[in-house]
Amino acid sequence: MTTKIKGLLISALLPLSFASIADETTNKVTVAKPETGCGIVSIFKKPPQTKSIYRVVIDKVNDQTIPETAQFQLPVGKYKFKVIELIQDSRFTRRRGEMKNFKDFEVVVEANTKYEIGAKYIRKNRSKLKTGEYWEPVIWKKSSVTCSA
């Protein structure tokens, strides 16, 4: 079975990471190679608190609980992270049971790239604890690294 979507042919017989690209003007078909490689996601380094960015804990990746670790590598692709903020700001008051301190965060991991993830504290929304508007997950640093799968 083959499905055509805007010039892209996806075959059920090929692995999900392969796709055939059809050129309708020449009727030639080329097979795109899957993206290979890996990237690194890290919460190891201390984020710049002077920019109101604080540490996070990564609880889940694609709805799978992961062991608590400061850095790990993932194959190239799109991932959904569940992150928990660890904001420690003197002007921020926590009230137990009144805040949403976790959020889902999507990251597209590229080959040989390292992503430092943190929590951006939004001071003007510091009273919006229940809705979680007081923070957002961010990639505060992106750098090139050598990563081998």
N, C-alpha and C positions, 0 to 999 in steps of 0.2 A: 504494500500500500504506500502510495506517495501522495503527499499533500503539497499544493503549490500556494504560496502566500507571497504576493508581490515579487515575483522573480526568484523566490527562494524555494527550493525543493527540499522537503524533509522526508527521508525514507524511514519507514518503520524497521527496515532490516539493518540499518546502520546504527551504531551507538549514538546516544543522544548528543554527543559532542561533535559529531560529524554532520556536515550539511553539504548539499550539492547546489551550486549556483548556476542557473541557466541563463544564458545570454539569448534573449528572444530574437535578436537580429541575425545572429550567426548559427543558432541552434547548437552551440557548443556548451558542454557541461563540464565544469571543473569541480573538483572535490576540495572543500576547505578543510585544512587540517585543524584538529582541535587545539585550543590554546593550552600550552603546557607551562609548567613552572609553578611557582608558589610565591606567596607573599607572607609577611610577618605582621601580626597584630600584637601590640604591646600596651601594657598599662604599667610598665616597669619604671620609667622615668617620672620624676616629679614634674607635673605640669606647672606652667608659669602662673602662680597665684596673683601676680601683679596684673595679669590680664583676666582675673576672675575665673580661671580655669583650675579645676580641682580633680583629684583622683576619682576613679570609678572602679567597680568590680564588674567583670563580665560573668553573668550568671548562666546564660544560655547562648548557643549558636544554632540557628535554624531549629529552635524549640527543643534542642537536646542539651541537657545540663552538662556542663563541663567541669572538670576538676579545677579548683582554684589555682591559677597560675598567672604569672606576671607577663608571659610572652609565649606565643605559639605560632606555628606556621600553618597556613591553609592553602589548598590548591587554588589556582586562579578561578574566580567566579564571584557571584553575588551571594551575600550572606545577610541574615537578619540576626542581630545581636540583641539580647536583653541585658541592659546595663543598669547598675545601681549606683547612684551618686554618693560621694563621700565628702560633701561640701563642709568645710570648716571655716566659716567666716564669722568674725566677732559681731557683725551687725545682723546675723541670721539666727533666729530663735526657732528651735524645733519643738513641736508639740506632738507627743506620742499619739499615733493613730490619726493624725490630721493631715498627713502629707503623702503625696505620691512620689516616692523616691526611686522608681524604676521606669525605664522607657525602652521601647523598641527602637533600634537604630540600624539602618541598612548601610552596608559597606560593599563596594565592588572592589575585590582584591585583584590587583594587577601583579604580573610577574616581577620579581626582584624589587618589590616596594615594601617599605615598612610603614605602618600606620600607628601613631601614638594617639590613643583615645582618652578623652577626659570629659568632665562635666563643666559646661559654661554656666556660671551663676549669673542670673539676670536680676540685678538688685532692684530695679523698678517694679518687678513682679514678686518681691519677697513675701508679700502677704497672700499670694495665690498658691497656697500649699496643697489644697485638695485637688486642684486641677493639674498641678505639676508645672505650671507656667513659669516657675521661678528658676528653671534650669533646662538645658538641652544638651544632649550628647554631641560631642564634636571631635573631629580629627584635628588635633592641635599641631601635629607635625607629621609630615610625609617626607620620607627620604629613600634614596636608592640603597639597596643592599644586595648581596649575593645570596640567593636562596636556591637550594636544590631539593627537589621533591624526593 
